[in-house]
């Protein structure tokens, strides 16, 4: 499961540059990104409805609402935050998006909580080398009753690796920069060829850090969210803030 993540400005720029996007939109670091908010995502550029020809592979960075609403839904509701990798190809909410509407959501890390009775201990998961990665996502376009369009997304989750398993039974798919091109290739529509990208990350390539409880509240979105457990005042992680 993935319900909160972190994206620093430096990592946002690195992901866009890696994907060859020359025009980098303005972005300020966010430390506690929650569902129901707009998040940046990279996807193959959407062509006008009446345009002809196959997608040319050009990419764009867009803002998507985190909480996917299928195009066929009668009402919007809160949307779907996460999509299970194992059932994407069969679920009506996701199967078409898996073939034609995939996106990469830049990330510096994501949070998960271990429960100890009523207490919730936050953990920050990131790449062991501290570099940026991409959360595998799907997006959809939903037309409101007044005719306007809402574009939304869900983050794909998979089985946990050994580092995550003691804390939670699911984790988001962490795409490496080397996997971005395949995931975003508009010519690739076979779910069987995409499935290898949706496996848990190598345990040795990920890290987990126990944090103080400030990040538990979505009202907090500042560097203090990175304070280590036992230190409620200042971040002590080796992240560019």
Buried (B, 14 or more C-beta within 10 A) or exposed (E): BBBBBBBBBBBBBBBBEBBEBEEEEEBEBBBBBBBEEBBBBBBBEBEEEEEEEEBEEEBEBBEBBBBBBBEEBEEBEEBBBBBBBEEBBEBEBBBBBBBEBBBBBBBBBBBBBBEEEEEEBBBBBBBBEBEBBBBBBBBBBBEEEEEEEBBBBBBBBBBBBEBBEEBBEBBBBBBBBEBBBBBBBBEBEEBEEBBEBBEBBEBEBBBBBEBBBBBBEBEEBBBBBBBBEEEEEEBBBEBEE
